[in-house]
Amino acid sequence: MNDNKLMNRAADNIRILAASMVEKANSGHPGGAMGGADFVNVLFSEFLVYDPENPAWEGRDRFFLDPGHMSPMLYSTLALAGKFTLDELKEFRQWGSPTPGHPERDIMRGIENTSGPLGQGHTFAVGAAIAAKFMKARFEEVMPQTIYAYISDGGIQEEISQGSGRIAGALGLDNLIMFYDANDIQLSTETKDVTIEDTGKKYEAWGWKVIKINGNDSDAIRSALNEAKAEKERPTLIIGHTIMGKGARKEDGSSYEANCATHGAPLGGDAYVNTIKNLGGDPTNPFVIFPEVAGLYAKRAAELKKIMAEKYAAKAAWTKANPEKAAKLEMFFSGKVPEVNWSAIEQKAGVATRAASATVLGALATQVENMIVASADLSNSDKTDGFLKKTHAFKKNDFSGAFFQAGVAELTMACCCIGMALHGGVIPACGTFFVFSDYMKPAIRMAALMEVPVKFIWTHDAFRVGEDGPTHEPVEQEVQIRLMEKLKNHKGHNSMLVLRPADAEETTMAWKLAMENTTTPTGLIFSRQNIANLPEGNDYEQAAKGAYIVAGSDENPNVILVASGSEVATLVAGAELLRKDGVKVRIVSVPSEGLFRSQAPGYQESIIPCGTKVFGLTAGLPVTLQGLVGPRGKVWGLESFGFSAPYKVLDEKLGFTAENVYKQVKTML
């Protein structure tokens, strides 16, 4: 156990560095970082188990930061651990710096998650804890890790904390320890003005163990962590009552602690100078690691070296005794595309693509051992039960299955699945109705930003939900999701792959593309209603190019008909009427415009040549297809919310029929 004087000195070192980073950048949040320094110091100098020489070691403990605005605290602590240089801290929030305003996932530097939108970070931790439980159920001897999360008042207030707290308690995630930095201050007010409930009792009601401590007392923090580590039935919430801006002083030397002003702005001028002096630093040279603090972290590095030697030796012995399990573990964490016998998947003709998806999921359940599928209480409707029927759902003390029943909580489910992917070793997918992707947008964006390959399964893809009416009928959702195909990630690639297959066979191909996509999230959009298969002889392999010419299309067409999903079959039916009038027609199925636009210009031109008349049919807003149809073309879409009626009635009333395709195209020509 380290001396308290030394631990306080190390925490003050973190406070000095954090305040100085914000001061130099003239931007940022010093107060919370200064209050939380004691906890992260104890965690990183005494508890967190990882390999400094192999940061991606699969058995490591994980630390998930929820309040990304407290990045100066994390960067400063990681600097003490040798992951950042002092010069890099000085470049906080600057162009090209590895210390951006909110932390961005960088495993080699010890940053497990991109954080910023409050509540998501600690929900990632819940997902990681689920993945760790899944792994422990299969590789118990070598996967004993603990998942740590750090949360603030804002994360507690964000609605997503309700879902993550409920799920972690229900599943008994005793491998999850969350520190709640309760400092009573937030950006624009005191916490008591907006939060009056007893947070501890709330978590206890969810089945958590709750420990309340002085969050600036190293002994109390250490004792709480040891108690939490010993808990074998429940997740633990440590409520640490901390002081916002601990050690801060105003221009006149009076206390600047517990003040809203320190939350989101540099301390400034003499207040900054007085604060650094008060904490034992030199305002003229604040970017320093004190020798005794360097010694503390060097000691921890030596301890970790010994711990890792023991763990690697134990793993080597386990590998020798369990060669098949060891090979499987390595494969799970390799990130490689799993082997699936796609050609053996037999689809029934003319079924809904959600049913076709269920057929694929049934095959994946038996062939991809590290796949986890989730549903937001819709498994028998979004047809993720195709997977569930071949396994069983997670329960407290039983993670031998591979299905996650999330309850009615789409955003929480999505973030948990992202957390599973961040943990690594598993391939997560989650399902709900497409209209409820609205609840998931913040998580989808974070998955795209972090480049994690979560599979989002969305069914009931259009107004053909029918009698359920406009609340359940997506109209604008497809164009919103497809914007993610146009948005580039920092590697310059499409930030997301979005696939809306035209029939059962194209659904198999869409799932193949989704499973082969290991670098970005994938959205799979499926129909509720049955869809006629595309013409005999259609080459579905071409779907890998995002858009292709459907079998039976005419040479030298007068018009090109473009659609995705169930509307392609409507175009096929409309084309038959047009051909009777002597019109030559090419039909193009576009499961993914983003994938299509990634092809060589020559291929794009061969499918939809410039200057050709193009007609697009979409069950969404017309703008969904505008980029493909072009200024000379025409799109028939839905420009209002949907209506409540049987879907065949809606097709007639809204013009999604072969007859209306014929009418609209003839008007064009």
N, C-alpha and C positions, 0 to 999 in steps of 0.2 A: 504494500500500500504506500502510495506516495505522500510525502509531507504536504500538509495543507498550505503552508506558506508557498511552497513551490507550485502547487496547483493553482493558487490564486494569482501568482505571478504569471503563469502560463495563460490563464484566462484574461488577465489584464493585457498581455501581449497581443492576444487575439482582438481585444477591444481597441487597442491602439492602432493595429493594422487596419481593422475594419473602418474605424472613423477616418483614418488617413486616406484610405482608398476613396471614400466618398468625398472627402474634402478636396483631394487632388482632381477628381473628375468633376467636381462642383455639381454632383448629381448622385442621387441614391438614398438609401435608407440606413442610417447608422444605429438608431435607437434599439431596434429589435436585435440586431447582431450583437450589440454590446450586452444586452440582457441575457442572451442565450449562450454566451461564450463559455460559461462554466459547464453547462451540460455537454456541449460538443467536445470540450477539452477532456472531460472525464471519459466520454465514450471512445474517443480516438486514442487517448494515451493509455487506457487500461482495459477496454472491453472489446472493441471491434476487431474481429479476426479476419485477416486478409493477407495475401502474399504481396508485399511491396514490389517484388521482382516479377510477379505474374498476376497483374491486377484482374485479369479475366478468369482466374481460377474459379471453376464452377461451384466449389464448396464454400466460397467466401460468405461472410455476413454481408448484408446489403444495408446501406443507409439511404433512405429516401427523404429528401427535403421537400416539404410542401410549400412554405412561404418563400418563393424564389427571390423576393425582394431582399431576403436576408442572405443573399449570395456573398457579401463581404465576410460574413462569419464563416461560411464554408470554405471559401478561397483561402482565408487566413489560416484556418486550421489545417487545410491540405498543404499549405506552404510550410507549416511546422513539420508536417509529415514528409516533406521533400517532393511534393507533386507539383508545386508552383514555385517559381523564383520570385524574389522581392521585386525585380524589375517588371515581372508580369503583373504583380499586384498593382504596381504604379500605373499600368495601362488599363485599369478598370474602366469599362464602358467605352473604350476607344475602338476605332476601326481596326479590324483584323486581330484584335486582342483575344487571347484564350480566356479572358475574364469578362465576359459580357454581363450586362446588367442583371439578367436572370440566368442561372446556370443552364448550360446545354449539355446533354448527355455526352460523357467522355469517360468511358470505363478505364482507360489507361491513366487518367488523372484522378480517378476515384469518384467520379460523378455518375451516379446510376440513372438519373432521370433529368430530363428538361423540366423545369418547374416555373410557375408563374401564375397560371389560372388557379386560384386558391381552391383547395379541396381535392383537386386531381392528384397531386403528388402523394398524399397519404393513401389515396385509393389505389394508386399504382402499388403501394406497399402491401395493401391487402391482397391484390392480385399476385404479387410476388410470393407472399406467404402461402397462398393457395398452391402455386406452382411448386414451392419448396415442399409442401406436404405431399403433393403428387409424386415428386421425386423421392422423397423419403420412404413412401410406401413401396417403391420399387428398388431403391438402392440405399436402404436404411443406414448401412455402416459408413457410407462416405458422403451423406448429405444431411449433416446435423445442424445446418446454419440457422442463425437468428436474423430476422428482418426487423430493422429499426426504422422508425418514421419520426419526423419532427413536424409538429403542426402548431399553428398560431390561432389566435382568436378568429381571424378571418376564415380560416379553414373550417373551424368549428361552426361558424355561422353559415357558410355555403351549404345549400341543401344536400349536396352530394355526401356530406358527412353522415347524414341519416342513413343512407344506403350502405356505405362502407362499414359503419358501426354495427348496423343490423347484421350484415353478412358475416363479418369477422366473429361476432358473438355467436351466431347460429352455428357456424362451422367449428367453433372452439379453436381458433387459430392461436394456440399457446406459443407458437414460434414468432409471434408479432408483438413487439414492444414499441409503444408510441409515446413520445414525450410531447405534452401539451404545454407550450410556453405561455402561461397565463399571466400577462403583465398588466392587464386592466386598461391598456391604452391602445387605441387604434388610430388610423390616419387622421380622422377628422373629429373624433369624439372620444370620450371615455367609454369603455366597454359596457359599464353599468347602464348607460343610456339606451342601449339597444339589446342587451342580453340580460334577462333576469332569472333564467332557469338555473337549476343546480346541475351543472354539466357532469359532475361525478355520478350523481344518481341516474342521469340519463344513460351513461355508459354502463353502469351496473345493471340497469333494466335490460340492456342489450346482451348481458351475460359477460361483461368484461370485469376483470380485476382492476380496481382503481386504487392508486397510491397517491397521497397528497404530500408534497414536500416543499421546502424552501429551495427553489430552483437555482439559487446562487450559492448553495452550500455543497461543497464537494463531497463531504461525508454523507449527506442526505441523498445526493444523486447516486453515489456508489452503492449505498445500502438499498435504494429503490431498484437499481438495475440488478443487483444480486437477487433480490426478492422476486423480481419479474422473471429472471432467468430460471428460477426454481419452480415457477408456476407450470403445471402440466395439464391444465384443463381449459384455460381461458386466455384470450389476448389480454395484455396489460396496458392500461393508460396511466402514465405517470403525470399527474398535474403538478407542474413546477411553477410555483408563484415566484416570478422573477421581477426585476426592476428594469423597466424600459430606460435605455440610456444609462445603464449602471456606470457610475464613475464620472458622468458628465457634469461640467461646471459652466455657469454662465459667464458673461463678460466681467461681472463684478465679483466672481468667485463663489457665488451662492450655488446651491444645488440646481442642476438642470435635469435631474432624474425624474422619471414618471411624468414626462411632459410630452404632449402630442407633437410639439414642434420638432422633436428629435426623430420622430418616426420616419418622415419622408423627405428630409432636407439635410444638407450638410450643417454641421454645428456652426461653422463660420467664425472668422475673425478671432477675437480674444477668447470666445467661448471654446473654440477648438484648441487654442494654445493652453488655456487653463485646464481643459480636460486631459490633454496628453500629459501635462505636468502632474496632474493629480493621479494619473494611472502609472506614473513612474517612468514615462518616456521623455524623449527629447523632441520638442516640436520642430526644431530645425533639422532633425534627422530621424523621423519617426519610423521609417521602413527598416526596422532592425528586428532580428530574432535574438532575444537575450540569451547569453551563453548557458545559463542554467536551464532555460526552456529548451534550447537545442539539445542539452543533455538528457532532459526528460524524454524527448521524442527519439533520441538515439537509443536510449534504454528500451523504449517500446519496440523499436526496429529490431533490436537484438532479441527481445522476447518473441517477436513474431517469427524471426528466423528459426528459433528453436521450436516454436509451435508448428511451423510449417514443415520442418524436418520430420517431426513426429507424424503429422497428418499424411505427408507423402509416403512415409514408410508404411503406415497403416493401409493406405490406398494400394501400394504395391503388393502387400500381402493379400489384400482383398482381391485384387486383380488376378493374382496367381491362383487363388482358390475359386474365383468366379469369372473365368475368361469371357463367357458369353455375356454376362451382365456388364462387364467392363467395356466390351465392344459396343454394347447397346448404349451405355452411358456416353461414350465418346461420340457415337453417331447422333444421339439426341442433341448434344451441345455443338455439333459441327456446323449447324445451320444449313446443311445440304438439303437438296430437294429429296423428299422421301420417295422410295420406289413404290409405284402403284401400277397394277395391271389394268390400265385404262381400257384396253381393247376387250377385256372380259366383262365390262359393265354393260348389261343389256337393258335398254330403255323400252318401255311400252310406247307405241305411237299415239300421238294425239292427247297426251296428258298435260296437265298444268306443269309449268317449269318448276314450281315449288315441289311437286311430287317427283319430278325428275331429279331435283336436288336431293330429295330424301333417298333416292336410289343410290346416288353417288356417295352420300354420307354413310350409308350402310356399308358400302365397300371400304370407305376410308376408316371406319371404326374397327375393321378387322385387319387392315393392312398398315395403318399408320399408328403405331403404339403410343406415340407421344402427342397425339392430337387431343385437345380438350375443346368441347363444344358447349356453348352456353345458350340459354334462351331466357328472355324476360317474361316468363310465365306464359309462353305461347308455343311450347314445343310441339304440341299436337296440331297447331295451326300454321306455324311457319315451317313445319315439317322437319325441324331439327330432330324430331323423334326418330327419324331414319337412323340417326347415330345412336340415340338413347336406347333404342330397342336392342342394340348389340353390346350395351355396357350398362352401367347404372350411375346414378347421381352421387355426387359427394355428400357425405354426411359427417357429422362430428365423429371423430375417431375412425373414420373409414374413407380413405382417399384412394382406394384400390380401383374405383371406377374412373370415368373420364368425362362426366357430364356435370356442368355447373348450372344449377337452377338458381337464377339470380333474383327471382321475384320481379315485381313490376317496378323496374328501376333501370331504364335503358342507359342513362349516362353512367351510373355506377357500374353496370355490367360491362360497358365498353371500356371504362378505365381499369376495371379489374383484369380484363383480357389484355389490355396494354401492359399492365403490371406483370402478367404472366410472361408475355413476350420479352419484357425488359429483364426478367429473371433469367430467361433463357432455358433451353432444353425442351420446350414445349411449343406446339403450334396451335394457338388459340383461334377460335371462331365463335361468333355470337350472332344470334338471330332475333329479329322482331319484325313488325310490319313496317313497310317503307315509310309511311307517313310519320312514324315515330322516330325516324332518323333525325327529325328536328331536335329531339331531346339529346341526341348524341353528337351534334355538330362540334361542340368544343373538344370532345375526345378525339373525333376523327381528325381534326386539325392537328392535335398534339401527336397523334400516331404518324401523321404525314411528316410533321416537323422532325420527329425522332427517327423516322424511317424504319418503323417496326411493322412486320408483315402480318398484322391481325387481319383475319377474314371477316368482313361484315356481311351478314346474310339478311337481305331485306325482301320480304314477300308482300303479296297484295299490292302489286306495283302500280296500279292505276285506278281510274274511276270504276273499273269493273269489280271492285270490292262490292259494288251494288247496293243492296238494301241498307248497309251500314251508314251510307250517306256521306256528306262532305267532310265530316270530322275525320273519317277513316280513309278518304280517297286522296292519294297524293296527286298533285298537279304540278306544283312548282319545285318539288323535291328533286326530280331527276336533273334539272338544269343546275340546281345548287350543288349537287354532288359532283356533277361532271365538270364544274369549275375547278375541282381539285385535280382533274386531269390536265387542265391548262396551267395550273400553278406549278412552278418548278421548285424542287427542293434545292438545298445548297450544293448538291452534286450536279445540278443542272438537268435532272431527270424529272419526268412527270411525278408529282408528289403522291399520286394515287392511281391505281388501276381500277376502272369501273366497267363492269360487264353486265349487259342485259341481253341474255340469250333469246333467240327467236323460237326455239322449240326444244323438245326433250334431248335430242342428240347434241344440239349446240350447247345445252346445259352441261353435259359431260365435258365438252371442250372448255367451257368457261371455268369449270372447277379445276381442270388440268392446268390452265393458265394461272389460276389463283394459287394453286399449290406450288407451282414453279416460280411464283413471284416471291422471292425471299428478301426483297429490298425496300418494299413500300407496302402500305395497307392496300387491300383489295375490297371493293364493294361489289357484291353479287345481287342483282335485282331480278326477282322471280315473280311470275304471275300466279294469281289465285285460280283463274279459270283455265279450262283445257284449251290447248292450241293445236291446230292441225300441223303435222310435220311439213317441212319444206319439201319441194319436189324430189322424187327419186333420183339418186345419183349425185346429190349435193355433196360437195367436198368440204366437210366441216373443219378439216385441218386448217383451212384458210382463215378461220376465225382468229387464229394467232396473229394475223396482220391487222386486226381491228375492224376491217371492212373487206367484203369480198362480193363477187358476183354470184348470185344464187343460181343453181342449176336450172336449165330451161330458159334462160334469158336469151333474147334475140341478138343476132349480130347487127352492127350498125343501127343502134336503137334511135328512135325519134325522141324518146324521153327516158330518163332514168328515175326509177322509183326507189326512195331511200327510207329506211326505218330501222328501229331496233325492237327487240322483244316481240310481243304478240302482234304488233302492227305489221310485221313482215308478212305474216300469213294473210292478213287483210289485203296487202298489196298483191300477193300472188293471186288471190281471188279476183281482185280488180283488174289485173293484167289480162286475165282470160276474157273479160268483157271488151277490153281495149283491142285485143288481137282480133276479135270478131269484126272490128271496124278497120282492120288493116294496120293498126298502129304497132310499130315495133317497140318492144319494151325490154329494158334491162332492170332487174331488181337487185338491189344491193342491201345486204344485211350488215349493219354497223353495230356490233355488240359493244365496241369501244372506240369512240372518236379519238381519244387520247392516244391509243395504240396505233390507230390508223395514221394520225398526224406525225407519228414517230417513224413511219416508213419512208423510204426513199421517195423523192418527188416523182420519179418516173412511175413508181407503183401507184401512187395516189392519182396521178393523171390517167393511168390505165383503167382505174375503177370509176372515177367520176371526172371525165375530161372537162377542161375549161371550155366554156362556150356552149355546153350541152344544156338542154332544158332539164331541170331536175325538180321532181315533186317529192316532198317529204311528208310523212305521216307520223305524228307522235301523240301519244295520250297525255303528254305533258304540255307545258307552255310552248308555243311555236318556236320561240327562241332556242329551244333545246336543239333543233336541227338547222338553225339558220346558217351556221358556219359551214355546214356541208352542202346545203342547197344553193347558197350564194344569192347575189342580188337579182339574177335573172330567173331564179326559181320561185317556188311557192311551197308554203308549209300549211298543212291542215293540222291544227292542234286544238287544245282546249284552253280557252282564254278566261275561264271563270272557275270558281270552285265547282265541285261535282254535285251530284243530286242523289237522292235516295230512290232506287228502283232496281228491279232485276237487271243484271248486266247486259242481257241481250236487248232489253228495252233501251238502255242507255246508249248502246252502240247505234241503234236506229235513230234515237233522238239527237245524238251528238254528231252523227255523220261518220261513224267509224265502220263503214260497210263497203263492200265491193262496189256497190252502185254509186256511192259518193266519190270513191276513188276515180271511177270512170268519169263521172260528171266533172270533177275538178280538173282532171288531166285534159279532158276534151276542151274545157274552157281555156286552159293554158295554150293548147296547140292551135 
